[in-house]
Amino acid sequence: MHNSKPWYQIEADIIAEFEKPETIRRWNYYTSVNGRSVWIIIASHNGRKYLKTQGDGYAPDNLLSLKDCP
């Protein structure tokens, strides 16, 4: 794990990165909350794409546990 500063990226930009072919994708995304890291994935509901974390057996969703960005 890297000990780095928090950062922010717009959801639409992350989804666009995920939709690139893996051969040209520059980034994969994960979140770490309370020492537990989990990959971020795209989900869809009624045609709207959104980000969520892979199931890790712990509630709540890791993204929902993050503090708001300044």
Contacts in CASP RR format, 6 or more apart in sequence:
PFRMAT RR
TARGET T0000
AUTHOR 0000-0000-0000
METHOD contacts of the structure
MODEL  1
MHNSKPWYQIEADIIAEFEKPETIRRWNYYTSVNGRSVWIIIASHNGRKY
LKTQGDGYAPDNLLSLKDCP
1 32 0 8 1.000
1 35 0 8 1.000
1 37 0 8 1.000
6 67 0 8 1.000
6 69 0 8 1.000
8 69 0 8 1.000
11 50 0 8 1.000
11 51 0 8 1.000
14 29 0 8 1.000
14 40 0 8 1.000
14 51 0 8 1.000
15 42 0 8 1.000
15 49 0 8 1.000
15 51 0 8 1.000
17 25 0 8 1.000
17 26 0 8 1.000
17 27 0 8 1.000
17 29 0 8 1.000
18 25 0 8 1.000
18 41 0 8 1.000
18 42 0 8 1.000
19 42 0 8 1.000
20 26 0 8 1.000
28 39 0 8 1.000
29 39 0 8 1.000
29 40 0 8 1.000
29 51 0 8 1.000
30 37 0 8 1.000
30 38 0 8 1.000
30 39 0 8 1.000
30 40 0 8 1.000
31 37 0 8 1.000
31 38 0 8 1.000
31 40 0 8 1.000
31 53 0 8 1.000
31 62 0 8 1.000
31 63 0 8 1.000
31 66 0 8 1.000
32 38 0 8 1.000
32 62 0 8 1.000
33 62 0 8 1.000
33 65 0 8 1.000
33 66 0 8 1.000
34 65 0 8 1.000
36 56 0 8 1.000
36 58 0 8 1.000
36 62 0 8 1.000
38 53 0 8 1.000
38 54 0 8 1.000
38 55 0 8 1.000
38 56 0 8 1.000
38 62 0 8 1.000
39 53 0 8 1.000
39 54 0 8 1.000
40 51 0 8 1.000
40 52 0 8 1.000
40 53 0 8 1.000
40 54 0 8 1.000
40 63 0 8 1.000
41 51 0 8 1.000
41 52 0 8 1.000
41 53 0 8 1.000
41 54 0 8 1.000
42 49 0 8 1.000
42 50 0 8 1.000
42 51 0 8 1.000
43 49 0 8 1.000
43 50 0 8 1.000
43 51 0 8 1.000
43 52 0 8 1.000
44 50 0 8 1.000
51 63 0 8 1.000
52 61 0 8 1.000
52 63 0 8 1.000
53 61 0 8 1.000
53 62 0 8 1.000
53 63 0 8 1.000
56 62 0 8 1.000
END
